[in-house]
Amino acid sequence: MALVEKFHVVASDHAVGATNIKEGQLVTIAAAGIAPYAGTGVVLGVAGDTKSQSASGMPGVYDGWQNRASDGFDETKASRQMTVYHSGGEFATDQYAANVELAAVGAKLYANNSGVLAAAATGADTGVIAILTRAAGPYPSGVPGTDINGDMALRGDNLNHYIEFKLLV
């Protein structure tokens, strides 16, 4: 439920067509607008915003940390547009399948049917989406603390582990 944008090439805006999309999830474009990749179609890129009615997708250092509460945690509410990163870049995310925990740096990453990065291809239409550049592990937040490197670790999905990847789509 989090994406850390380290470097990006293109950040485009698209109409949102799904009710729930997590920041960091792989998305595709459908007739109604952006939707999570579900094993068919072509991966357009990585969602840069969260559309949710229950929780923020922003990375944080506390489990209860939330942002955009005034918009009901929907970062697309005002514009009805979602940022989609594509055409390259480097990112950190907690949106990946369990098999990525065992992948080595340099491994090819694919889109799985849940719209997250995976170490093996599962969809018929997906090729290599990204290259793993940092193995799964705690990710520093920049907030002073004691977890890693003097910083508190970011919280999130996958046991609060993040990977870093180079986007290829």
QUIWO-V648684 format. One record per residue. N is the residue number from 1. RES is the residue in three letters. SS is DSSP state (@ for helix, = for strand, . for the rest). PSI is psi as a letter, one per 40 degrees, with the letter a starting at -180 (* if undefined). Layout:
N|RES|SS|PSI ; N|RES|SS|PSI
//
This chain:
1|MET|.|f ; 2|ALA|.|i ; 3|LEU|=|h ; 4|VAL|=|h ; 5|GLU|=|h ; 6|LYS|=|d ; 7|PHE|=|h ; 8|HIS|=|i ; 9|VAL|=|d ; 10|VAL|=|h ; 11|ALA|=|h ; 12|SER|=|i ; 13|ASP|=|h ; 14|HIS|=|i ; 15|ALA|=|i ; 16|VAL|=|h ; 17|GLY|.|e ; 18|ALA|.|i ; 19|THR|.|d ; 20|ASN|.|h ; 21|ILE|=|h ; 22|LYS|.|i ; 23|GLU|.|h ; 24|GLY|.|e ; 25|GLN|.|i ; 26|LEU|=|h ; 27|VAL|=|i ; 28|THR|=|i ; 29|ILE|=|h ; 30|ALA|=|i ; 31|ALA|.|d ; 32|ALA|.|e ; 33|GLY|=|a ; 34|ILE|=|h ; 35|ALA|=|i ; 36|PRO|=|i ; 37|TYR|.|h ; 38|ALA|.|f ; 39|GLY|.|e ; 40|THR|.|i ; 41|GLY|.|a ; 42|VAL|.|h ; 43|VAL|.|h ; 44|LEU|.|d ; 45|GLY|=|a ; 46|VAL|=|h ; 47|ALA|=|h ; 48|GLY|.|e ; 49|ASP|.|i ; 50|THR|.|h ; 51|LYS|=|h ; 52|SER|.|i ; 53|GLN|.|e ; 54|SER|.|d ; 55|ALA|.|i ; 56|SER|.|i ; 57|GLY|.|e ; 58|MET|.|i ; 59|PRO|.|i ; 60|GLY|=|i ; 61|VAL|.|e ; 62|TYR|.|i ; 63|ASP|.|d ; 64|GLY|.|e ; 65|TRP|.|h ; 66|GLN|.|i ; 67|ASN|.|i ; 68|ARG|.|f ; 69|ALA|@|d ; 70|SER|@|d ; 71|ASP|@|e ; 72|GLY|.|f ; 73|PHE|.|e ; 74|ASP|.|h ; 75|GLU|.|e ; 76|THR|.|e ; 77|LYS|.|d ; 78|ALA|.|d ; 79|SER|.|e ; 80|ARG|.|f ; 81|GLN|=|i ; 82|MET|=|h ; 83|THR|=|h ; 84|VAL|=|h ; 85|TYR|=|h ; 86|HIS|=|i ; 87|SER|=|f ; 88|GLY|=|i ; 89|GLY|=|i ; 90|GLU|=|h ; 91|PHE|=|i ; 92|ALA|=|i ; 93|THR|=|i ; 94|ASP|.|e ; 95|GLN|.|g ; 96|TYR|=|i ; 97|ALA|.|i ; 98|ALA|@|d ; 99|ASN|@|e ; 100|VAL|@|d ; 101|GLU|@|d ; 102|LEU|@|e ; 103|ALA|.|i ; 104|ALA|.|i ; 105|VAL|.|h ; 106|GLY|.|e ; 107|ALA|.|i ; 108|LYS|=|h ; 109|LEU|=|i ; 110|TYR|=|i ; 111|ALA|=|h ; 112|ASN|.|i ; 113|ASN|.|e ; 114|SER|.|e ; 115|GLY|.|f ; 116|VAL|.|i ; 117|LEU|=|h ; 118|ALA|=|i ; 119|ALA|.|e ; 120|ALA|.|i ; 121|ALA|.|h ; 122|THR|.|d ; 123|GLY|.|i ; 124|ALA|.|d ; 125|ASP|.|e ; 126|THR|.|h ; 127|GLY|.|a ; 128|VAL|.|h ; 129|ILE|.|d ; 130|ALA|=|i ; 131|ILE|=|h ; 132|LEU|=|h ; 133|THR|=|e ; 134|ARG|=|h ; 135|ALA|=|i ; 136|ALA|=|h ; 137|GLY|=|i ; 138|PRO|.|i ; 139|TYR|.|h ; 140|PRO|=|i ; 141|SER|=|e ; 142|GLY|=|e ; 143|VAL|=|h ; 144|PRO|=|h ; 145|GLY|=|a ; 146|THR|=|e ; 147|ASP|=|c ; 148|ILE|=|h ; 149|ASN|.|f ; 150|GLY|.|e ; 151|ASP|=|i ; 152|MET|=|i ; 153|ALA|=|i ; 154|LEU|.|i ; 155|ARG|=|i ; 156|GLY|.|a ; 157|ASP|@|i ; 158|ASN|@|f ; 159|LEU|@|f ; 160|ASN|@|f ; 161|HIS|.|i ; 162|TYR|=|i ; 163|ILE|=|i ; 164|GLU|=|i ; 165|PHE|=|i ; 166|LYS|=|h ; 167|LEU|=|h ; 168|LEU|.|e ; 169|VAL|.|*
//
